[in-house]
């Protein structure tokens, strides 16, 4: 017979001076309202998706807007979104169905015309 009393305790110390840690802590998202000839919806694009689309982080966009005195306006970089075809893979949550929330979280996105044409009309 063996008796054992064990405690599993973890303690994590985070050094926020490390760039990767700071990037992880500063999670940003961008909410886009997409409209076409059939309907409209809102999509949450997380920081990595914004970098893919604009080549800038959301934090950099915010900093540029503050520098320009345009904190509550629309960044000029958003003009790149107008009339642009994009394909979103979204996550549909329970709240989207039950509470009829029309904000969908984007898990992947593409602006590649070959990929877009493959899924167009589905």
ZIMODA-V97432 format. One record per residue. N is the residue number from 1. RES is the residue in one small letter. SS is DSSP state (hx for helix, st for strand, lp for the rest). PHI is phi as a letter, one per 40 degrees, with the letter a starting at -180 (* if undefined). Layout:
BEGIN
N/RES/SS/PHI + N/RES/SS/PHI
END
This chain:
BEGIN
1/x/lp/* + 2/x/lp/b + 3/x/lp/b + 4/x/lp/a + 5/x/lp/b + 6/x/lp/b + 7/x/lp/b + 8/x/lp/b + 9/x/lp/b + 10/x/lp/b + 11/x/lp/b + 12/x/lp/b + 13/x/lp/b + 14/x/lp/b + 15/x/lp/c + 16/x/lp/c + 17/x/lp/c + 18/x/lp/c + 19/x/hx/d + 20/x/hx/c + 21/x/hx/c + 22/x/hx/c + 23/x/hx/c + 24/x/hx/c + 25/x/hx/c + 26/x/lp/c + 27/x/lp/c + 28/x/lp/b + 29/x/st/a + 30/x/st/b + 31/x/st/c + 32/x/st/b + 33/x/st/b + 34/x/st/b + 35/x/st/b + 36/x/lp/b + 37/x/lp/c + 38/x/lp/b + 39/x/lp/a + 40/x/st/a + 41/x/st/a + 42/x/st/b + 43/x/st/b + 44/x/st/c + 45/x/st/b + 46/x/st/c + 47/x/hx/d + 48/x/hx/c + 49/x/hx/c + 50/x/hx/c + 51/x/hx/c + 52/x/hx/c + 53/x/hx/c + 54/x/hx/b + 55/x/lp/g + 56/x/lp/b + 57/x/lp/c + 58/x/hx/c + 59/x/hx/c + 60/x/hx/c + 61/x/hx/d + 62/x/hx/c + 63/x/hx/c + 64/x/hx/c + 65/x/hx/c + 66/x/hx/c + 67/x/hx/c + 68/x/lp/c + 69/x/lp/g + 70/x/lp/b + 71/x/lp/c + 72/x/lp/b + 73/x/lp/c + 74/x/lp/b + 75/x/lp/c + 76/x/hx/c + 77/x/hx/c + 78/x/hx/c + 79/x/hx/d + 80/x/hx/c + 81/x/hx/c + 82/x/lp/c + 83/x/lp/f + 84/x/lp/b + 85/x/lp/c + 86/x/lp/b + 87/x/st/b + 88/x/st/b + 89/x/st/c + 90/x/st/b + 91/x/st/b + 92/x/lp/c + 93/x/lp/c + 94/x/hx/d + 95/x/hx/c + 96/x/hx/c + 97/x/hx/c + 98/x/hx/c + 99/x/lp/c + 100/x/lp/f + 101/x/lp/c + 102/x/lp/b + 103/x/st/b + 104/x/st/b + 105/x/st/c + 106/x/st/c + 107/x/st/c + 108/x/st/a + 109/x/st/a + 110/x/st/a + 111/x/lp/b + 112/x/lp/c + 113/x/hx/d + 114/x/hx/c + 115/x/hx/c + 116/x/hx/c + 117/x/hx/c + 118/x/hx/c + 119/x/hx/b + 120/x/lp/c + 121/x/lp/g + 122/x/lp/c
END
